[in-house]
Amino acid sequence: MIGLVLAAGAGRRLRPYTDSLPKALVPVGPAGIEGEPTVLDLTLGNFAEIGLTEAGIIVGYRKEAVYERKAALEAKYGLKLTLIDNDKAEEWNNAYSLWCGRDALRDGVILANGDTVHPVSVEKTLLAARGEGRRIIKRPRHGQAA
């Protein structure tokens, strides 16, 4: 299982903070504190805390900023990061970002939005709820209504 972060969007509602950064890299800590955490920091920290060793990040808008921080994020959280480009981030929505990361879905993922902050207890609850025959999202069987 890996973590997958949908972080390709422009974050227009967060301007001017997103004029030069993707929304996942906007600081969320107290202003003026050196090294204040970003949404991506909190998400990757959660992934590391639940024992994941690998994560994919779907990038698009201002993706070069994530590429520049990749090595530092890997070292800080002990995760192998794969950056996946969404070349239509400005035109399409999160569903297309998920499509870009579809290969990661085969072995199971913990999915996080790149603009959402939540405590690690969310991931822990999801992992505790899994088991044989249990799914968070269940496809309808043939002949059943969706």
N, C-alpha and C positions, 0 to 999 in steps of 0.2 A: 504494500500500500504506500502511496505517496501523497503528499499535499499538492494541491493545485490551486493557484491564485489567479483569479480573473482580474487583471490590472492593466487593460489596454485602453480604457476610456480616457477622454480628455478632461473630465472633471470641470466642465464649464461653470458650474454653480460655485466652485471654490476659487474662482479668479479673484484677486490677482495671484494667489498662491500657486496656481497651476499654469501660470504664464510660461514658466521655465522648467517645471517639474511635473511628472505624472502624479495623479492624485495619491497613489500608493506611497509616494515619497514625501508627502506633505507632513511636516512635523506635527505631532499631536500632544507634545509635552508642554510644560510651562515655557513661555516665550523667554528667549535670552539664555536658556540653559544650554551649555555646550553639549553636543551629542544627543540632543533631545530625540526621543524615539519617533519613528514614522509608523503609519499604518502597517507597512510591510514588515517593519521590525517586530511589531506586536504579533502579527500573523505567523512569521517564521519562528518566533520564540515559542508560540503555542505549539507549532508542529514539532519542534525539538523537544518540548516538555512531554509530549505524548509518545515520544520514542521514534518518530519518523527520522529517516536518514536521507531522504530525497524529496525534492519538491520541484514542481514546474511552475513557471510564472509566465502567463500570457501577457506579452507587452505589445504596445502599439504607440500611442501618443507619447512623445518625448522618451522613447524607449532607450535612447543612448544613455540617459541618466541611470537607468537600471543596469545596463551593461557595464557602465563605469564602476558601479558598486558591487557587482556580482562577487568578485573574489573576497572582498571584505565581509559581505553577508555570509558567504560560505564559511569563512574562518570564524566569524562571531557565533554562528548557530550550529556549526558542525553538520550542515546539510549540503548535499550535492545538489546544486541548482541547475536546472535546464531552462533556458529562456526560449520561449516559443513566440515567434512573430505573428501578429495579427495585422496584416497589411491593409485591412479595411476598417480599422478601429474608428476612424472619423465618420464612416458612412453607415456601419452596421452596429448591432447591439451585442450584449453579452452572450446571446445564443451563438453568434458566430465565433466569439472568443472560445466558448466551450467546444465548438466544432474544431477549431484550430488545435485544441488540446486533446482531441478524441483518442489518440493513441495511448495517452496516459490512463484512460479510463479502464483499460482491459484488466489491470491488476487491482483495481479498487482505488478510490481516492477519498480524501477529505477535502471538500471544496470550500474555498473562502473567496469572498469578494474583496478586491483590492481597495475598497473604500469603506469597509465595515470593521469596526473594532468591537471585540467581545472577549470575555474571559476564557481561559483555557478550559473551564468547566464545560463549555459547549462541546468542544471536541471530545472530552472525556465522556460526556453523556452519550454522544453519538456512538462512540466505540463500545461503550458498555451495553448499548441496546442491540448491537449486531449479534448475529448467531445464525445457526442453520434455519432456513426458512423465513428469516426476518430480512426485510428490506426497508430502507427509508423511503425510497421511491419504488413502487411496484408497478410493473407493466401489466395491463389487463391481459387476461388469457384470451386465446382465440375464441370469438363468439361472445365475449363479455363486453358490456358497455364500458367506455373509458370513464 
